[in-house]
Amino acid sequence: MIIQCLKKIFSGEKITPELKAIKKDLIKKLRPTIHENQLNDVERDLVASIRQETKNRNIDNVSRTDAYLDFYKKYPEIHWAFLGHMVSRNGGWNMTDLKGSMLTRLLSEKEQADFFAFLERGNWLIFQDIYPQMLLYAESVERNTNLFYLLPMFHVSFFMGVIWNHFYRVKDEYVLAMALIVNEQSYLEKRVIQNPYYQKTVLEKLEFKLQELLELNQIIFPYFDGKEVKMIGQTIQQFGSLSDRILLGKRLYQILFDPENYPSIYRWATLHKHTGSRKDFWPQLFNDINEADPWDSYQRRIKDCRLKPGAPKLYSPILSHAWDHVEQKKAEIGEWYANWKVIHYLNRDDSKTNGDIYHEYCKTLERIEIAILAKGAFSPKKAAH
């Protein structure tokens, strides 16, 4: 499917000499492998240390999101770490929305749990795949030696082995970032998006389609404009489309690392610890304490992203108050890479992406309120706690 999409999107597009070098490595028939019993004591200790550190920081969305930013501060050349941090913040907000003022009135407790399981599995899977790669890069830098031959010990795609080796030689930050976007979305495709369980409980359900209709699949990057916090971002229309998710990642990267945007977004991120509550970026509209009586019928509170006079703020709990930690089963083993043509996604795109999302997000909140009123919903009892 991805190759068919590539043919449509990149038909006639040439690849650069740099990408030709990557292609040459990708089409080699002999792929490097290494087994546990081939490691010396130093390598074995390193692999064990990376596995343990990854496990320690893969507890929940908050710990993962913090880990990405901590890494980026030390290794700012790994752009994906900051992109991953900002997108993971959005993942946390989506998780706590399920226990907030609005979606508790539209979804049953089982539906809330199914949605959370879907979001949490994807967030967990990406971290356990990408974080060992980043730690191995850090060790390569600190030891001044290429350690990427150890990537197979963490079941990392052959594609990323080629890319990391290329980056170690060439230091092209853009190509690495694009490759990581392709890798992480491709890694999720069979494990989550095409997983029969999530297809049945989430992706095929009316409520998920309702989310797409209400345009709830928005990625928001808060930033300082000098006086107040504002936002830019993107909306994905077809979450089930691998190609659309990859192209969304490229657009988000362009917005995030645009010289006009980056300093303000980075400043906001470093000054605001991630809790999972939307209060983190919009305390005028959201609170992590429920101000409303959960048994009252819902009344419209929002107009143009402002609270109506006397209206309680929208409840947006912190993650630890919304959901318990989940013990995840091991990641499914499997190689997603099949065709070198995925490198077309790595071509540089210098077009400026419009990140205006403020009014769109405001309209989304108003649409949800209308949906709540149409349903005549009352908040479930647990929303009071």
C-alpha positions, 0 to 999 in steps of 0.5 A: 500500500505504501509503495502505491501511495509513493508512486502517486505522490512522488512520481517523476521526483528525482532523488539527490546524490545523498539519497542515492547513497542511502538507496545503495545501502538499502538494496544490499542483499546482505543485512548485518545481524548480531546475536547476544552470544556474539557480544563481549562483556562491554557490549553486553553491559551497554545493551542491558543498560539501554534496555533498563533505561528505556524501561525505566522511562517508558512508564507513562505518557508523562515520563516518555514526553519528559525523556524526549525533551531531556535527550534533546537538550543534550543532543539538539542535532536529533531534531526528532527528539523535540518533535517527538516531545511536542507530539507526545504532549498532544498524546497526553492531552488526548488521553486525559480528554477522555476523562475530561468535561466533554468526552465523558458525556459522549463516550461510555466508560468502555469506549473511553478505556478502548480509546486510551488503550489505543493511544497508550499502546502507540505511545509506548511502542514508539518510545520502546523503538526510538529511545534505544536508538537515541541512547545508542547514538548518545553512547556513540558520541560519548565513546567516539565510535560507531555503535549502530551495529548493535541496533538489531539487539533492540529489533530496530528496522534495517532501514534505520540501521542504514540511516543512523550509519549515514547520519554518523558520517554525514550529519544531515539532521533533516534526513535523519528526522524525516527517516525517523518520522517514516520509521515510527509511523511504519512501525505503528502501522501493523502493530496498532493501526492494522491490529484487528483488536484496535480496528474493531474497538476504535478505528471502525467505531462510529465514535472514532469517525465522529472524532474525524468529523469533529476534527479532533485529530489536531496537533497543537504547538503552544508558544509565547508571542511575547504577551500570551500563549498562542498555538500553531499546528496541524489537523490530520484528516485520515488517521488510518492512512500511513502516507497521510501520517508521514506527510503530517509529520513532515509538515509538523517538522516544518512548523516546529523548526521554522526559525520564526516559530522554533524559539518561542515553542522551545521556550514554552516547552522548557518552561512548562512541565508536561502533566497531561492536562490542557491547563498546561497551555490554556489555564484561562479555559481549562482546569485540572480541578473539576469546577462543575457539578458532574450531575448538572446537565451540560450548558454551553460554556465556550464562545470564540475560545472564551468562557461565557460569564460565570461558566466553570472552566473545562475539566482537564485532569492531569494524567496520573489522576485520569489513568493508572499505569499500564503494564504493556505486553512485549512489542511484536517482532517484525520488519516493516521495511520492504522497498527502498522507494520510501526514501522519497519521503526524505527529500527536502521540502522547503515550502512554508506550512501554514500552522494557523490552528487557533480558530479551528481548535475553537470551532472544534470545542464548540462542535463538541459542545453541540454534540453533547447537547444533542445527545443530552448527556450527563457526566458519568459518576466517576467524572466527579472524582 
